[in-house]
Amino acid sequence: MNDYRLSNEVWKPIEFDFDFTSNSRWEISNLGRVRSFNRASDGRILNGSLTEGYRVIRLKLYKPREEKDQEKFDELKKEISDLHKTRREKIAEKDFSHNIERLTKLIEKKKNELSKKLDRNLKKRTINHHFMIHRMVATYFLPKTNPNATIVGHLDFDKLNNQANNLKWMTPEENIIHQSKSPKVIIEKKWKKYTQKKRQSGMKLTSTQVIHIKQQLKRNRPYKQIAKQFNITSMQIWRIKSGENWAHVEIPD
């Protein structure tokens, strides 16, 4: 991305419609770039991943811990702290009886219990959030004038060009018309036009297919090859050749 474009880059903070606990924050620009800020990075550009050709940013966030859960963890931490204190007192008193060994085992047991509960709680609070960059750019930089415009289209049909000036809010109907003008779609239509679709077994031949068959018979192409191409039997080819079937269909001049 050249210096001229970067000099015109505008950044806006991304806001989420849910609460989460994180020291990170994210920003998005009118040039379709996303950057993150946290203790490990200060404005690192995120590349994201691709989904159906679109650039996607995936984040792992965490809901705030519920108060009742926090109280349970605080109680368990206090128990562990009290056990440590008791063990220190026993050691200070030089009481090396089996009580110290019992206290040590109990502390380890409580620590394991706390660790497992914290892990389960973390999984329960996990939010796997993702967003498509082009939609986020449109949300922050392109005012929506039509409430029925729910699709963000790429004007140049390049899904990776997420600059604001290449995006537009469209209604589903507008998007269908826009996609029909895509060079890729136009090429596919031309290809389908000149490539014969394989006929499903058991379906009747069309007049157009019969004309093609008769043209190939005129060129003395083997019955088996023609039958394989149109997914029919050699007997059907013979009947067309003999005039028993489709006699009314003639090859155009």
Secondary structure, 3 states (H helix, E strand, C coil): CCHHHHHCCCEEECCCCCCCCCCCEEEEECCCCEEEECCCCEEEEECCEEECCEEEEEEEEECCCCHHHHHHHHHHHHHHHHHHHHHHHHHHCCCCCHHHHHHHHHHHHHHHHHHHHHHHHHHHHEEEEEEEHHHHHHHHHCCCCCCCCCEEEECCCCCCCCCHHHEEEECHHHHHHHHHCCHHHHHHHHHHHHCCCCCCCCCCCCHHHHHHHHHHHHCCCCHHHHHHHHCCCHHHHHHHHHCCCCCCCCCCC
